[in-house]
Amino acid sequence: MSGLERFVCWREEGSSGQPRNNLAKMEAMAITEADAALLDRLRARDGAAFETLVRTCTPRMLAVAMRFLRQESDAQDAVQAAFIQAYNALPTFDGRSAVSTWLHSITVRACLMRLRQQRSRNETSIESLLPQFLSDGHRKDPKGSWPAVDAPAS
């Protein structure tokens, strides 16, 4: 029995082993068939299929990444790295889970790697070194003003 067939059987019976209603069976098979079709197109390196994956999964993956990283730019970088890793790892994906589940796990690992990198870099804030400005746009502390320039001799 293939991984896809086991998944469909599990979905049809439910985790308790009790049969589900026909609608749930049909939804499970439809989701699985759609996922299998998308996976086949992805493995064939179909650009439109990858675009579909990116468009449908990015909002959820970005939400996952935001929970880990808190900064939108870091989350976007992690999601982009996850999509690149997924694209490169498509030949090794065995199809026992949904593509979105697989992408979710790659996104989580990309976020964890980003957090490890941030911890290993000893970053210090430069806020105290930056000039401070008043609400009217003038500097709060006009320390080094520009030197006066003499008018050119005519």
Contacts in CASP RR format, 6 or more apart in sequence:
PFRMAT RR
TARGET T0000
AUTHOR 0000-0000-0000
METHOD contacts of the structure
MODEL  1
MSGLERFVCWREEGSSGQPRNNLAKMEAMAITEADAALLDRLRARDGAAF
ETLVRTCTPRMLAVAMRFLRQESDAQDAVQAAFIQAYNALPTFDGRSAVS
TWLHSITVRACLMRLRQQRSRNETSIESLLPQFLSDGHRKDPKGSWPAVD
APAS
1 9 0 8 1.000
3 94 0 8 1.000
3 95 0 8 1.000
3 96 0 8 1.000
4 32 0 8 1.000
4 36 0 8 1.000
4 95 0 8 1.000
4 96 0 8 1.000
6 96 0 8 1.000
7 32 0 8 1.000
7 96 0 8 1.000
7 97 0 8 1.000
8 28 0 8 1.000
8 29 0 8 1.000
8 32 0 8 1.000
11 20 0 8 1.000
11 24 0 8 1.000
11 25 0 8 1.000
11 28 0 8 1.000
11 29 0 8 1.000
11 32 0 8 1.000
12 19 0 8 1.000
12 20 0 8 1.000
12 24 0 8 1.000
12 25 0 8 1.000
12 28 0 8 1.000
12 29 0 8 1.000
13 19 0 8 1.000
13 20 0 8 1.000
14 20 0 8 1.000
20 28 0 8 1.000
31 98 0 8 1.000
32 98 0 8 1.000
35 98 0 8 1.000
35 99 0 8 1.000
35 100 0 8 1.000
36 95 0 8 1.000
38 49 0 8 1.000
38 52 0 8 1.000
38 53 0 8 1.000
38 99 0 8 1.000
39 93 0 8 1.000
39 95 0 8 1.000
39 99 0 8 1.000
41 48 0 8 1.000
41 49 0 8 1.000
42 49 0 8 1.000
42 50 0 8 1.000
42 53 0 8 1.000
42 90 0 8 1.000
42 99 0 8 1.000
43 90 0 8 1.000
43 91 0 8 1.000
50 87 0 8 1.000
53 83 0 8 1.000
53 99 0 8 1.000
53 103 0 8 1.000
54 83 0 8 1.000
56 100 0 8 1.000
57 100 0 8 1.000
57 103 0 8 1.000
58 79 0 8 1.000
60 100 0 8 1.000
60 104 0 8 1.000
61 79 0 8 1.000
61 82 0 8 1.000
61 83 0 8 1.000
61 103 0 8 1.000
61 104 0 8 1.000
61 107 0 8 1.000
62 75 0 8 1.000
62 76 0 8 1.000
62 79 0 8 1.000
64 104 0 8 1.000
64 107 0 8 1.000
64 108 0 8 1.000
64 111 0 8 1.000
65 74 0 8 1.000
65 75 0 8 1.000
65 76 0 8 1.000
65 78 0 8 1.000
65 79 0 8 1.000
65 82 0 8 1.000
65 107 0 8 1.000
65 110 0 8 1.000
65 111 0 8 1.000
66 72 0 8 1.000
66 75 0 8 1.000
68 75 0 8 1.000
68 78 0 8 1.000
68 108 0 8 1.000
68 111 0 8 1.000
68 112 0 8 1.000
68 114 0 8 1.000
68 115 0 8 1.000
69 75 0 8 1.000
69 78 0 8 1.000
69 111 0 8 1.000
69 114 0 8 1.000
69 115 0 8 1.000
74 114 0 8 1.000
74 118 0 8 1.000
75 111 0 8 1.000
77 114 0 8 1.000
78 107 0 8 1.000
78 110 0 8 1.000
78 111 0 8 1.000
78 114 0 8 1.000
79 107 0 8 1.000
79 110 0 8 1.000
81 110 0 8 1.000
81 113 0 8 1.000
81 114 0 8 1.000
82 103 0 8 1.000
82 106 0 8 1.000
82 107 0 8 1.000
82 109 0 8 1.000
82 110 0 8 1.000
83 103 0 8 1.000
85 106 0 8 1.000
85 110 0 8 1.000
86 102 0 8 1.000
86 103 0 8 1.000
86 106 0 8 1.000
89 106 0 8 1.000
93 99 0 8 1.000
93 102 0 8 1.000
95 102 0 8 1.000
131 139 0 8 1.000
131 140 0 8 1.000
131 141 0 8 1.000
132 139 0 8 1.000
132 140 0 8 1.000
132 141 0 8 1.000
133 139 0 8 1.000
133 140 0 8 1.000
134 140 0 8 1.000
END
